[in-house]
Amino acid sequence: MQHRSWNDVECEMKIQGILILHALVGWAICGATIGVGRRVVSMEATLLIHAVVAPLVFGLLTWLFFRWFPASSALAVALTMVAVVVGLDALLVAPFLERSYAMFGSVLGTWVPFASIFGASYLVGRAGKR
């Protein structure tokens, strides 16, 4: 069994922190898309735009992350990206901004973006390993 040094653990924690920051940027861009969209177009149009923007943004952020950390696991990166988004939506957006968990009943508004964020992040991560 190989023992890891504190430097290894510290390095992994810094990489994980950078990954989480990437996910936060993506979540903020998606939130801005919803916020602006609600004011200028219908909610249905906003959700469609968001469904397109989410995988594009997270695909780009994943690509940027893998340029710096190509040895990362595509699956772990994709799971982290979507976990940050789901967590913030469940713990911040639904209870405090929307004042309802009804958003989780919308396939187009929630589940399609979650799935596409995971898919885009995973596929870009896999492609970045070649």
C-alpha positions, -999 to 999 in steps of 0.1 A, spaced: 0 0 0 14 33 -11 13 62 14 4 96 2 21 126 15 4 157 28 16 175 -3 -3 150 -25 -35 155 -4 -31 192 -5 -26 192 -43 -57 170 -48 -78 194 -25 -66 224 -46 -76 207 -78 -110 198 -64 -114 234 -53 -106 246 -88 -131 221 -102 -158 233 -78 -150 269 -89 -156 259 -125 -189 244 -115 -199 275 -96 -191 297 -127 -213 274 -148 -241 275 -123 -240 313 -121 -241 316 -159 -271 293 -160 -288 313 -132 -281 345 -151 -296 329 -183 -328 321 -163 -329 355 -146 -325 375 -178 -346 352 -198 -376 356 -175 -375 393 -180 -373 394 -218 -390 362 -232 -416 337 -220 -407 311 -194 -409 284 -220 -385 302 -242 -362 308 -212 -362 271 -204 -354 262 -239 -325 287 -241 -313 274 -207 -314 238 -220 -291 248 -248 -268 271 -228 -262 246 -199 -243 219 -218 -224 245 -239 -212 263 -208 -203 232 -189 -187 216 -219 -165 247 -222 -157 248 -185 -148 211 -185 -126 217 -215 -108 245 -197 -104 223 -166 -90 194 -185 -64 217 -203 -49 223 -168 -56 189 -152 -57 162 -180 -51 133 -156 -85 139 -139 -112 114 -142 -139 123 -167 -166 106 -146 -155 123 -114 -154 157 -131 -189 152 -146 -203 140 -112 -188 170 -94 -202 195 -120 -237 181 -118 -236 176 -80 -227 213 -74 -255 224 -97 -281 200 -81 -269 209 -46 -271 246 -51 -305 244 -68 -318 222 -40 -303 241 -11 -304 277 -24 -325 283 -55 -356 263 -46 -360 272 -10 -348 308 -10 -352 322 -45 -381 303 -59 -397 296 -25 -408 262 -39 -394 229 -50 -418 229 -80 -388 235 -103 -378 199 -98 -411 189 -114 -401 204 -147 -383 180 -170 -372 208 -194 -364 233 -166 -344 210 -144 -338 174 -154 -328 180 -190 -302 206 -180 -289 183 -152 -285 154 -176 -270 176 -203 -245 191 -179 -234 156 -168 -233 144 -204 -214 174 -218 -189 173 -190 -183 136 -192 -180 136 -230 -156 166 -231 -136 150 -203 -133 117 -222 -124 136 -254 -97 155 -235 -80 123 -225 -72 113 -261 
